Amino acid sequence: MKIFAVNGSPNTKKGMTHILMETFLEGAREAGAEVETVFLQKKKIQYCIGCYKCWVTTPGVCVHKDDMPELLEKLRGADYLVIGTPLYVDGMTAQTKTFLDRMIPLSDPHFEFVDGHYRHPRRYGENPPGVVLVSVCGFYERDNFGGLIDHMERMCRNMQSRFVGAVVRPSSYIFTLEEILAEPIKEIKEAARRAGRELIEKGTLSPQVLDDVARDYLPKKAFLGGSNDFWDRCIKAGKFLNL
Ligand SMILES: Cc1cc2nc3c(=O)[nH]c(=O)nc-3n(C[C@H](O)[C@H](O)[C@H](O)COP(=O)(O)O)c2cc1C
């Protein structure tokens, strides 16, 4: 099984997205997957300018000369696309969205009517990869991911991909509190690793494993004091974590 993983966090390897995603992918590797990860921040990917040249002038080929064709090739050879993004303004990062917009050459402009919806057929014959979302956010509640998950589900329906599930972790900065929260961090990471294994062994992500990754590790009330204290320490230090 081949996984093509794109990490859309501007903080690349220093981000919480990387911690969650890498742990998930470790599990997938343990189960035999071949994984390739790309940090979108490090790639040259220009905005889609909506010219439709990739549909009508040079079918399948975008006007931009950048890193995207190489990424589309990797995507086309994958069984799964793992999209890693932190939650930014209740959605995905600009890096992630720009990458997804630039997937449009893979669609054919004509319409077809499937399951009560019009959509574009895929340009090429191969099966589209199944999609997994891996995301982190700063707020406490898991429901903050609702809009992003809905977006992914709709995108997959339109791209004729299977949306396998969302591995999400609210209160992402728990990962920086190893000294005081070693045990819950270990459990969350073990759940993320298990999720990666499940993906490869069963082709699904169980509700239980997703709950275990997202689970509360401290009472809701304690989040307030703990988080404000965290930010006060950052302000005092004049820097955010190791960034
Ligand atoms: C511009 C910006 C917007 C954000 N928007 C949200 C948000 O809507 N909800 C939320 O819970 N966290 C939000 N966050 C917090 C990030 O999701 C959180 O810091 C996450 O850990 C960032 O991922 P990274 O560690 O990989 O950089 C935002 C952060 C930034 C910088």
The ligand as a MOL file (V3000), in Angstrom:
LIG
                    3D

  0  0  0     0  0            999 V3000
M  V30 BEGIN CTAB
M  V30 COUNTS 31 33 0 0 0
M  V30 BEGIN ATOM
M  V30 1 C -3.7190 31.8140 11.7240 0
M  V30 2 C -4.1220 30.7920 12.7370 0
M  V30 3 C -5.4610 30.4320 12.8220 0
M  V30 4 C -5.8680 29.4840 13.7650 0
M  V30 5 N -7.1940 29.1450 13.8440 0
M  V30 6 C -7.6120 28.2400 14.7600 0
M  V30 7 C -8.9940 27.8890 14.8700 0
M  V30 8 O -9.8500 28.3720 14.1250 0
M  V30 9 N -9.3470 27.0130 15.8410 0
M  V30 10 C -8.4450 26.4290 16.6830 0
M  V30 11 O -8.8250 25.6300 17.5410 0
M  V30 12 N -7.1050 26.7160 16.5740 0
M  V30 13 C -6.6810 27.6120 15.6430 0
M  V30 14 N -5.3390 27.9090 15.5150 0
M  V30 15 C -4.3590 27.1740 16.3620 0
M  V30 16 C -3.6570 26.0520 15.5720 0
M  V30 17 O -4.5750 25.1360 15.0410 0
M  V30 18 C -2.6800 25.3330 16.5010 0
M  V30 19 O -1.7420 26.2760 16.9660 0
M  V30 20 C -1.9420 24.1960 15.8090 0
M  V30 21 O -1.1660 23.5080 16.7550 0
M  V30 22 C -1.0380 24.7030 14.7000 0
M  V30 23 O -0.4410 23.6320 14.0250 0
M  V30 24 P 1.1540 23.4520 13.9770 0
M  V30 25 O 1.5530 23.2380 15.4020 0
M  V30 26 O 1.4050 22.3000 13.0920 0
M  V30 27 O 1.7250 24.7290 13.4490 0
M  V30 28 C -4.9060 28.8710 14.6200 0
M  V30 29 C -3.5580 29.2420 14.5050 0
M  V30 30 C -3.1630 30.1910 13.5830 0
M  V30 31 C -1.7010 30.5720 13.4940 0
M  V30 END ATOM
M  V30 BEGIN BOND
M  V30 1 1 1 2
M  V30 2 1 2 3
M  V30 3 2 2 30
M  V30 4 2 3 4
M  V30 5 1 4 5
M  V30 6 1 4 28
M  V30 7 2 5 6
M  V30 8 1 6 7
M  V30 9 1 6 13
M  V30 10 2 7 8
M  V30 11 1 7 9
M  V30 12 1 9 10
M  V30 13 2 10 11
M  V30 14 1 10 12
M  V30 15 2 12 13
M  V30 16 1 13 14
M  V30 17 1 14 15
M  V30 18 1 14 28
M  V30 19 1 15 16
M  V30 20 1 16 17
M  V30 21 1 16 18
M  V30 22 1 18 19
M  V30 23 1 18 20
M  V30 24 1 20 21
M  V30 25 1 20 22
M  V30 26 1 22 23
M  V30 27 1 23 24
M  V30 28 2 24 25
M  V30 29 1 24 26
M  V30 30 1 24 27
M  V30 31 2 28 29
M  V30 32 1 29 30
M  V30 33 1 30 31
M  V30 END BOND
M  V30 END CTAB
M  END
